[in-house]
């Protein structure tokens, strides 16, 4: 994938809209685009939480399983939304994530994402404090 394609994709997210081309060129190497098929597991409970995820297209369901095996939907992630806040605070996933439809998702390692927010708080309009630990 060309760097310019990644820049164009990332610029669609509110978090990156105000970044100038030079800044985007510096951060795009940290992002990996991954395609998920319908019903493909994005991550599972009790696995290492290494990535922050930006959903470019598709839809991702975040859910837990009850003791009886029933799904308890926590959140649906739509295009231009992100998930993975827990990866910034803890090392283990507390829920499952599954692509509901074919989905394109950008992954960035949590340490790189933290550094991005620390390095560019004025340009992104956010600081590390905007990403808070989920209550679930």
C-alpha positions as CSV (number, residue, x, y, z in Angstrom):
1,X,0.0,0.0,0.0
2,X,1.3,3.4,-0.9
3,X,2.0,5.9,1.9
4,X,-0.3,8.4,0.1
5,X,-3.2,5.9,0.3
6,X,-2.6,5.4,4.0
7,X,-2.5,9.2,4.5
8,X,-5.8,9.6,2.6
9,X,-7.4,6.8,4.7
10,X,-6.2,8.1,8.0
11,X,-7.2,11.7,7.2
12,X,-10.9,10.5,7.2
13,X,-10.7,9.9,11.0
14,X,-11.5,13.0,13.1
15,X,-8.3,12.4,15.2
16,X,-6.1,12.9,12.1
17,X,-8.0,15.4,10.0
18,X,-6.0,18.4,11.2
19,X,-2.6,16.8,10.8
20,X,-0.5,18.3,8.1
21,X,1.0,16.2,5.3
22,X,4.5,16.2,6.9
23,X,3.2,14.9,10.2
24,X,1.0,12.2,8.5
25,X,4.0,11.1,6.5
26,X,5.9,10.6,9.8
27,X,3.2,8.5,11.5
28,X,1.8,6.3,8.6
29,X,4.7,3.8,8.9
30,X,3.2,2.9,12.4
31,X,-0.1,1.8,10.9
32,X,-0.9,-1.5,9.3
33,X,-4.0,-2.1,7.3
34,X,-5.7,-5.4,7.8
35,X,-8.7,-6.9,6.0
36,X,-11.1,-9.0,8.0
37,X,-13.8,-11.3,6.5
38,X,-17.3,-11.4,7.8
39,X,-17.4,-13.2,11.2
40,X,-13.6,-13.2,11.5
41,X,-12.2,-12.7,15.0
42,X,-10.5,-9.4,15.4
43,X,-9.4,-10.3,18.9
44,X,-10.4,-12.7,21.7
45,X,-10.9,-12.4,25.4
46,X,-7.8,-13.1,27.5
47,X,-5.4,-12.4,24.6
48,X,-2.6,-9.8,24.6
49,X,-3.9,-6.3,24.0
50,X,-1.2,-4.9,21.8
51,X,-3.1,-2.8,19.3
52,X,-5.4,0.2,19.0
53,X,-7.8,-0.3,16.1
54,X,-9.3,2.2,13.6
55,X,-12.2,0.9,11.6
56,X,-12.0,2.3,8.1
57,X,-14.9,0.3,6.6
58,X,-17.2,-2.4,7.9
59,X,-18.5,-3.0,11.4
60,X,-17.0,-4.6,14.5
61,X,-18.9,-6.1,17.4
62,X,-17.4,-5.9,20.8
63,X,-18.9,-8.4,23.2
64,X,-18.5,-10.6,26.3
65,X,-19.8,-14.1,26.8
66,X,-21.9,-14.8,29.9
67,X,-21.3,-17.9,32.0
68,X,-24.1,-19.6,30.0
69,X,-22.4,-18.7,26.7
70,X,-24.8,-15.9,25.7
71,X,-23.3,-12.8,24.0
72,X,-23.5,-9.5,25.9
73,X,-22.9,-6.8,23.3
74,X,-20.8,-4.0,24.7
75,X,-20.4,-1.8,21.6
76,X,-20.6,-1.8,17.8
77,X,-17.7,0.0,16.1
78,X,-18.7,1.7,12.9
79,X,-16.5,3.2,10.2
80,X,-14.3,6.1,11.3
81,X,-14.5,4.9,14.9
82,X,-11.8,3.3,17.0
83,X,-11.4,0.7,19.7
84,X,-8.7,-0.7,21.8
85,X,-8.6,1.7,24.7
86,X,-7.9,-1.2,27.0
87,X,-4.7,-1.9,25.2
88,X,-3.4,1.4,26.5
89,X,-4.0,0.5,30.1
90,X,-3.9,-3.3,30.5
91,X,-2.2,-6.1,28.8
92,X,-5.1,-8.5,28.4
93,X,-8.3,-8.1,26.4
94,X,-11.5,-8.2,28.5
95,X,-13.9,-8.8,25.5
96,X,-14.2,-10.4,22.1
97,X,-14.2,-8.5,18.8
98,X,-15.6,-9.9,15.6
99,X,-16.0,-8.3,12.1
100,X,-19.8,-8.2,11.4
101,X,-19.1,-7.6,7.7
102,X,-16.0,-7.4,5.6
103,X,-14.0,-4.7,7.3
104,X,-10.8,-2.7,6.7
105,X,-9.0,-1.9,10.0
106,X,-5.9,0.0,10.7
107,X,-3.8,-1.3,13.6
108,X,-1.2,0.7,15.6
109,X,0.7,-0.8,18.5
110,X,-0.5,0.8,21.7
111,X,2.9,2.2,22.7
112,X,3.2,3.9,19.3
113,X,-0.3,5.3,19.6
114,X,0.5,6.7,23.1
115,X,3.6,8.3,21.7
116,X,1.7,9.8,18.8
117,X,-0.7,11.5,21.3
118,X,2.1,12.7,23.4
119,X,4.1,14.0,20.4
120,X,1.2,15.7,18.6
121,X,-1.5,16.8,21.2
122,X,-2.0,20.2,19.6
123,X,-2.3,18.9,16.1
124,X,-4.6,15.9,16.9
125,X,-6.7,18.0,19.3
126,X,-6.4,15.2,21.8
127,X,-4.1,14.3,24.6
128,X,-3.5,10.9,26.2
129,X,-6.2,11.8,28.7
130,X,-8.9,11.6,26.0
131,X,-8.5,7.9,25.9
132,X,-9.9,6.7,29.1
133,X,-10.1,3.3,30.6
134,X,-13.4,1.6,29.8
135,X,-15.7,0.9,32.7
136,X,-16.5,-2.7,31.7
